[in-house]
Amino acid sequence: MTVQDQTAVGAVELDALAARLSKGALTTDPDVIEAHARDEALFCPHEGAIALVRATSASDVQEVMRFATEHGVPVVPQGARSGISGGANGSPGAILLNVSRMKDVVSVDEAERLVTVQPGIINQDLKDHLAPFGLSYPPDPGSVALSSIGGNIATNAGGLCCVKYGVTRDYVRSLTVVLADGTLTKLGPQTAKGVAGLDMRHLFVGSEGTLGVVVEATLRLIPKLPDPFTAVATFPDERSGLQTVADFMAAGGVPSLLEFLDSSSLKMLNDFGDFGLDGDAGSMLIMQVDQNPADSEAVMAQFAEVAETCGALDVAYSDDPSDSAALIAARRMIQPAYEKFANAHGGGQLLDDVCLPRVAMPEFCDRLKELQESSGLMIALVAHAGDGNTHPSVFFDAGDVDQTAKAQEIFGEIMRIGLELGGTITGEHGVGFLKRDWLNKELDEGSRRIQIAVKNALDPQGILNPGKMLSAI
């Protein structure tokens, strides 16, 4: 998977490409390229891109890929660049292919409960568009107001309600994709059922721009989500909160949301805004149920019983939608709260994304505390705990060489512990550049061989997002 020498591609060739694209789509301005050359990840290279194309149509994308194939030029597909794994970062000699201007809702099919969209539409904008139809698109990453549907598809994004409603993959009915050679193809049926041939659409979900460029997606919808009942439980320590999650789910609990925040996260949130959270608690769970009132009451009682058995300090619940909205708004502010804390303590934060079996989360938390004690660095933890997706953050002084090296070491150790406990190195943020070396440790030999075979078949020149997800296996 090598990319051809880039030195032969110069201004003349790029001018010829510009003439094949929408007016003004291509720029070679170094400042503009630099401004678009990276996502939110730390420690990931992003230098060397030669051009930026801000596509406005599938035709633009096709022309870029045809040009790239003709000249052996690497292409880095991009959306909102809100990711944290370096997957959208530039690479030497590459064209940055940004589809964030392709953000239309093409159609809403109320009868079939489908919506067809371009990849640049922001997740929250799609939800807002669907509300008047009485329909919902459930996947809701924490970056719902920032991340695009194309990026969500690229990383198979999840979010807060995945414990009941599933992740992006569960809602992709069909995809229109531009392949490495510029071929436009549609993957997946329009019907609810369809098994004609291999299921290629789901091969592209989570492929992080390494197999093709999504230019349109038809997504499955469900009826508008009902207002939930919300419970909050506080605990004397982190372990008892996570044990509650494992026991509640094992007992048959069916929440629509089950989120965990440790003591450090609660303190950072309270320092960031007036959220009224219990800053003295060792941890907190937010649990929601969106069944009918009688069933919701029963689940609340079950949750309270399990939480109290595990040592909860307090359990309370409400059926007031405003209470639910306030709690979820606070939960969604955790990253800004982390950023405020990080900026006050040297500016460094590494956010991990390890997904675990639920029963392994208490031990995982214990291991994090050991890492914190041995390193002297702060490690905070929030989690989409209902499905085991944890997000530990390591904070460090980015101006201190020793602390920076220690933070990177801890980041890797967190992934090693996750794998040891039966987990995966990423639940929703993707591999990108940041975790590419760790993918080799998670996959067995057979899986690595299959993935390389697929990559080579679809992208024989290795021009799609080189140096990222599959480059180290």
DOMAR-851271 format. One line per 5 residues: their letters; for each residue x, y, z of C-alpha. Coordinates in Angstrom, 2 decimals, padded with zeros to 5 digits. Layout:
residues N
A = X/Y/Z; ...
***
This chain:
residues 473
MTVQD = 000.00/000.00/000.00; 002.46/002.63/-001.18; 001.68/005.95/-002.78; 003.58/007.01/-005.87; 006.15/009.81/-005.81
QTAVG = 004.40/013.17/-005.50; 007.08/015.40/-007.02; 005.56/015.23/-010.52; 002.33/016.96/-009.39; 002.69/020.70/-009.61
AVELD = 000.79/023.90/-010.27; -000.03/023.05/-013.88; -001.64/019.73/-012.97; -003.53/021.28/-010.06; -004.77/024.10/-012.31
ALAAR = -006.09/021.43/-014.68; -007.88/019.75/-011.78; -009.38/023.08/-010.67; -010.88/023.51/-014.13; -012.71/020.18/-013.72
LSKGA = -014.25/021.18/-010.37; -016.91/023.59/-009.16; -015.73/027.20/-009.32; -013.46/028.02/-006.41; -013.50/024.49/-005.00
LTTDP = -009.72/024.05/-005.10; -007.18/026.19/-003.32; -003.42/025.93/-002.91; -003.18/028.83/-000.45; -000.82/027.53/002.28
DVIEA = -002.65/029.34/005.09; -006.02/027.93/004.04; -004.57/024.44/003.68; -002.96/024.69/007.12; -006.28/025.77/008.65
HARDE = -007.92/022.62/007.27; -005.05/020.19/007.77; -005.93/018.60/011.10; -008.65/017.46/013.46; -008.62/017.80/017.26
ALFCP = -006.05/015.05/017.97; -002.72/015.62/019.69; 000.57/014.03/018.62; -000.57/013.36/015.04; 001.35/014.79/012.04
HEGAI = -000.62/016.89/009.58; 001.97/018.58/007.36; 002.56/018.37/003.64; -000.82/018.67/001.90; -000.57/020.35/-001.49
ALVRA = -004.19/021.41/-002.03; -007.62/021.66/-000.45; -010.78/020.85/-002.36; -014.05/021.94/-000.76; -016.42/019.76/-002.73
TSASD = -019.98/020.84/-003.41; -021.13/017.76/-005.33; -020.48/014.09/-005.94; -019.03/015.14/-009.30; -016.33/017.16/-007.52
VQEVM = -015.42/014.12/-005.45; -015.27/011.91/-008.53; -013.00/014.35/-010.35; -010.61/014.51/-007.39; -010.39/010.74/-007.18
RFATE = -009.90/010.37/-010.94; -007.10/012.93/-010.80; -005.58/011.21/-007.77; -005.63/007.86/-009.54; -004.10/009.32/-012.70
HGVPV = -001.23/010.95/-010.77; -000.86/008.66/-007.76; -001.75/011.49/-005.38; -002.96/010.68/-001.86; -006.38/011.99/-000.81
VPQGA = -007.53/012.68/002.74; -011.35/012.72/003.03; -012.61/015.21/005.61; -015.84/016.43/007.16; -016.20/018.72/010.17
RSGIS = -012.74/017.69/011.47; -014.14/017.27/014.98; -012.47/013.86/015.43; -009.77/013.15/018.01; -007.71/010.40/016.36
GGANG = -005.95/012.28/013.54; -008.03/010.51/010.90; -008.68/013.73/008.97; -005.12/015.03/009.16; -003.15/015.98/006.10
SPGAI = -000.23/013.91/004.83; 002.71/014.66/002.52; 001.66/015.39/-001.06; -002.04/014.93/-000.30; -005.18/016.63/-001.48
LLNVS = -007.50/017.41/001.42; -010.98/016.50/000.16; -013.47/018.26/002.41; -017.18/017.49/001.99; -018.54/019.77/004.72
RMKDV = -020.25/022.00/002.12; -022.31/019.02/000.95; -024.92/019.32/003.72; -028.35/019.05/002.10; -031.25/016.91/003.19
VSVDE = -032.10/015.30/-000.15; -035.42/013.74/000.89; -037.50/012.50/003.80; -039.63/009.42/003.18; -042.20/009.35/005.97
AERLV = -043.85/006.15/004.76; -040.60/004.16/004.77; -039.08/006.15/007.65; -035.97/007.06/005.70; -033.95/010.21/005.19
TVQPG = -031.37/010.75/002.47; -028.63/013.28/003.23; -025.32/014.54/002.00; -022.33/013.74/004.22; -021.61/017.25/005.49
IINQD = -024.84/017.74/007.40; -024.31/018.18/011.14; -025.94/015.51/013.29; -027.98/017.98/015.37; -029.14/019.84/012.24
LKDHL = -030.47/016.54/010.90; -032.32/015.86/014.16; -033.85/019.34/014.07; -034.91/018.86/010.45; -036.68/015.59/011.30
APFGL = -038.56/016.84/014.38; -041.52/018.36/012.47; -042.03/014.99/010.78; -042.32/013.23/014.13; -039.23/011.17/013.29
SYPPD = -035.90/010.62/015.04; -032.36/009.71/014.04; -031.10/008.23/017.34; -027.26/008.16/017.17; -026.12/011.10/019.29
PGSVA = -022.37/011.44/019.86; -021.26/013.89/022.52; -020.20/016.14/019.62; -023.73/016.02/018.18; -023.72/019.78/017.58
LSSIG = -020.35/019.68/015.78; -019.86/016.36/014.02; -021.14/015.54/010.55; -023.07/012.49/009.43; -020.27/011.59/007.03
GNIAT = -017.77/011.64/009.87; -020.16/009.67/012.07; -020.36/007.03/009.35; -016.58/007.04/008.92; -016.03/006.16/012.60
NAGGL = -019.33/004.34/013.30; -020.06/006.96/015.96; -022.18/006.12/018.96; -023.26/008.40/021.75; -025.40/008.65/024.83
CCVKY = -028.45/006.64/023.77; -026.59/003.72/022.13; -027.28/001.39/025.05; -030.85/001.03/023.74; -030.88/002.40/020.21
GVTRD = -027.55/001.31/018.79; -024.82/003.07/016.82; -024.54/004.65/013.39; -024.15/001.30/011.60; -027.61/000.25/012.81
YVRSL = -029.24/003.12/010.90; -027.42/003.07/007.56; -029.81/001.73/004.92; -027.65/002.55/001.89; -024.60/004.59/000.91
TVVLA = -023.52/006.29/-002.28; -019.74/006.10/-002.41; -016.99/007.32/-004.72; -014.28/004.68/-004.98; -010.55/005.31/-005.33
DGTLT = -010.70/005.38/-009.14; -013.66/007.79/-009.22; -016.38/005.19/-009.74; -019.73/006.20/-008.21; -021.54/003.25/-006.67
KLGPQ = -024.56/002.65/-004.46; -024.24/000.13/-001.66; -027.20/-001.39/000.16; -030.90/-001.69/-000.65; -033.67/000.86/-000.23
TAKGV = -035.84/-001.83/001.33; -035.93/-002.87/004.98; -034.70/-006.35/004.03; -032.15/-007.26/001.39; -029.48/-009.94/001.11
AGLDM = -028.52/-009.74/-002.57; -024.77/-010.21/-002.57; -022.24/-009.27/000.10; -023.23/-006.49/002.51; -020.74/-003.92/001.25
RHLFV = -022.45/-000.91/002.81; -021.41/-001.92/006.32; -017.86/-002.51/005.17; -017.64/001.24/004.61; -019.15/002.17/007.98
GSEGT = -016.15/002.65/010.26; -013.64/002.56/007.40; -012.34/006.07/008.19; -011.95/007.20/004.58; -009.60/004.36/003.67
LGVVV = -011.90/002.58/001.18; -013.92/005.33/-000.49; -015.67/008.66/000.02; -019.32/008.73/001.10; -021.24/011.36/-000.88
EATLR = -024.79/010.43/000.14; -026.41/008.29/002.82; -029.91/006.95/003.27; -030.59/006.48/006.97; -033.25/004.54/008.83
LIPKL = -035.46/006.53/011.19; -037.74/005.72/014.09; -040.75/007.55/015.53; -039.94/010.59/017.64; -038.40/009.54/020.93
PDPFT = -040.70/010.00/023.92; -039.78/012.20/026.89; -037.78/010.06/029.30; -037.85/009.49/033.03; -034.44/010.33/034.48
AVATF = -032.74/008.93/037.57; -029.57/010.18/039.23; -027.56/008.10/041.67; -024.46/009.20/043.56; -021.88/006.89/045.12
PDERS = -019.01/007.12/047.60; -016.49/005.96/044.99; -016.10/005.14/041.30; -016.14/001.37/041.63; -019.59/001.19/043.25
GLQTV = -021.09/003.27/040.46; -019.66/001.04/037.76; -020.64/-002.10/039.65; -024.20/-000.78/039.67; -024.09/-000.56/035.88
ADFMA = -022.89/-004.14/035.52; -025.44/-005.49/038.01; -028.37/-003.46/036.69; -027.78/-004.54/033.11; -027.22/-008.16/034.17
AGGVP = -030.58/-008.04/035.97; -032.34/-007.15/032.71; -032.39/-003.37/032.96; -033.35/-001.66/029.69; -032.30/001.98/029.96
SLLEF = -032.35/004.38/027.04; -029.28/006.09/028.49; -026.85/005.18/031.25; -023.93/007.56/031.77; -021.11/007.54/034.34
LDSSS = -019.06/010.45/035.68; -016.25/010.06/038.20; -015.44/012.44/041.05; -012.89/014.43/039.06; -015.37/014.97/036.22
LKMLN = -018.07/016.16/038.62; -015.69/018.70/040.14; -014.60/019.95/036.71; -018.21/020.36/035.58; -019.10/022.33/038.69
DFGDF = -016.06/024.53/038.15; -017.11/025.10/034.55; -020.78/025.98/035.10; -023.58/026.19/037.65; -024.87/022.64/037.17
GLDGD = -025.63/021.90/040.83; -023.98/018.48/040.78; -022.79/016.79/043.97; -019.13/017.70/043.94; -018.44/015.57/047.01
AGSML = -019.68/012.33/045.43; -017.19/009.68/044.36; -019.17/009.10/041.16; -022.57/009.66/039.58; -024.83/007.73/037.23
IMQVD = -027.46/009.30/035.00; -030.04/006.75/033.86; -032.98/007.34/031.55; -035.97/005.21/030.57; -038.37/006.10/027.75
QNPAD = -041.04/003.42/028.11; -044.65/004.00/029.13; -045.04/005.57/032.61; -045.88/002.33/034.44; -042.94/000.43/032.95
SEAVM = -040.63/003.39/033.47; -041.59/003.53/037.14; -040.79/-000.17/037.47; -037.36/000.25/035.85; -036.64/003.22/038.12
AQFAE = -037.46/001.12/041.17; -035.24/-001.69/039.89; -032.38/000.73/039.29; -032.75/002.25/042.75; -032.68/-001.18/044.36
VAETC = -029.52/-002.23/042.54; -027.82/001.11/043.21; -028.62/000.97/046.93; -027.33/-002.59/047.15; -024.07/-001.38/045.62
GALDV = -023.78/001.39/048.22; -025.41/004.43/046.61; -025.42/007.58/048.70; -028.59/008.87/047.09; -030.99/007.92/044.28
AYSDD = -033.59/010.31/042.89; -035.64/010.47/039.73; -037.93/012.82/037.82; -040.43/012.66/034.97; -040.04/016.39/034.28
PSDSA = -038.55/016.85/030.77; -036.78/020.03/031.88; -034.90/018.10/034.58; -033.81/015.53/032.03; -032.72/018.20/029.56
ALIAA = -030.67/020.02/032.21; -028.81/016.87/033.24; -028.02/015.84/029.68; -026.91/019.39/028.86; -024.50/019.18/031.79
RRMIQ = -023.22/015.80/030.62; -022.59/017.16/027.13; -020.45/019.95/028.56; -017.84/017.57/029.94; -015.32/018.21/027.16
PAYEK = -015.44/022.01/027.52; -015.06/021.48/031.27; -012.06/019.24/030.65; -010.56/021.83/028.32; -010.89/024.54/030.98
FANAH = -009.15/022.32/033.52; -006.44/021.35/031.04; -005.76/024.97/030.08; -005.29/025.84/033.74; -002.81/022.99/034.22
GGGQL = -000.50/023.18/031.23; -002.91/022.62/028.36; -002.47/018.87/027.79; -005.33/016.38/027.51; -005.35/012.94/025.90
LDDVC = -008.89/011.54/025.59; -009.05/007.77/025.21; -011.93/005.65/023.91; -011.73/002.11/025.27; -014.85/-000.06/025.12
LPRVA = -015.13/-002.94/027.60; -017.44/-005.72/028.69; -019.62/-004.07/031.34; -018.50/-006.53/034.00; -014.89/-005.43/033.45
MPEFC = -015.50/-001.72/034.07; -015.01/-001.80/037.87; -011.60/-003.44/037.50; -010.72/-001.07/034.68; -011.46/001.86/036.99
DRLKE = -009.26/000.33/039.71; -006.41/000.02/037.20; -006.84/003.66/036.17; -006.49/004.74/039.79; -003.27/002.74/040.05
LQESS = -001.96/004.48/036.93; -002.88/007.86/038.37; -001.09/007.12/041.63; 002.04/005.76/039.98; 002.30/008.56/037.40
GLMIA = 001.18/011.56/039.43; -000.99/012.71/036.50; -004.72/013.31/036.71; -006.90/010.70/034.97; -010.62/011.51/034.79
LVAHA = -013.29/009.11/033.56; -016.68/009.47/031.93; -018.43/006.64/030.15; -021.40/005.64/028.06; -021.47/003.02/030.76
GDGNT = -024.55/001.15/029.60; -022.64/-000.23/026.61; -019.18/-000.23/028.21; -017.74/002.66/026.18; -015.32/004.47/028.51
HPSVF = -013.58/007.79/027.90; -010.60/008.22/030.23; -008.72/011.53/029.94; -005.09/012.01/030.92; -004.17/015.60/031.87
FDAGD = -000.61/016.89/031.71; 001.57/019.96/031.27; 002.14/020.10/027.52; 005.18/022.29/028.10; 006.86/019.67/030.25
VDQTA = 008.74/017.10/028.15; 008.71/014.47/030.90; 004.99/014.87/031.62; 004.17/014.76/027.93; 006.09/011.51/027.48
KAQEI = 004.48/010.06/030.61; 000.99/011.00/029.36; 001.60/009.24/026.05; 002.86/006.19/027.91; -000.25/006.15/030.11
FGEIM = -002.48/006.58/027.06; -001.00/003.42/025.59; -001.17/001.60/028.91; -004.91/002.36/029.11; -005.40/000.65/025.75
RIGLE = -003.26/-002.30/026.86; -005.37/-002.72/030.00; -008.54/-002.48/027.92; -007.40/-005.27/025.61; -006.30/-007.37/028.58
LGGTI = -009.81/-007.05/030.06; -011.47/-008.19/026.83; -012.13/-004.77/025.34; -011.29/-002.85/022.18; -009.01/000.15/021.60
TGEHG = -011.83/002.30/020.24; -015.58/002.22/020.62; -016.51/005.21/018.48; -013.68/007.71/017.97; -011.81/005.62/015.43
VGFLK = -008.21/004.52/014.95; -006.88/007.27/012.69; -003.18/007.93/013.13; -003.24/008.06/016.92; -004.06/004.38/017.47
RDWLN = -002.84/002.77/014.25; -000.01/000.87/015.97; -002.45/-000.50/018.53; -004.78/-001.93/015.89; -002.10/-004.49/015.11
KELDE = -002.22/-005.61/018.74; -005.99/-006.05/018.74; -006.43/-007.95/015.47; -005.31/-011.53/015.00; -003.32/-012.66/011.96
GSRRI = -006.33/-013.79/009.99; -008.20/-010.55/010.53; -005.17/-008.49/009.55; -004.81/-010.47/006.31; -008.48/-009.99/005.42
QIAVK = -008.38/-006.24/006.07; -005.26/-005.74/003.98; -006.80/-007.79/001.15; -009.92/-005.60/001.16; -007.87/-002.40/001.24
NALDP = -005.67/-003.53/-001.65; -008.66/-004.61/-003.72; -010.53/-001.31/-003.35; -007.52/001.02/-003.26; -004.66/-000.73/-005.11
QGILN = -002.50/002.41/-005.23; -003.00/003.14/-001.53; -004.10/006.70/-002.20; -007.03/006.90/000.24; -006.04/008.31/003.65
PGKML = -002.55/006.75/003.69; -000.67/006.47/006.94; -003.83/006.11/008.99; -005.95/003.21/010.25; -004.66/000.24/008.24
SAI = -001.11/001.41/007.60; 000.54/-000.46/010.48; -001.04/-003.90/010.10
***
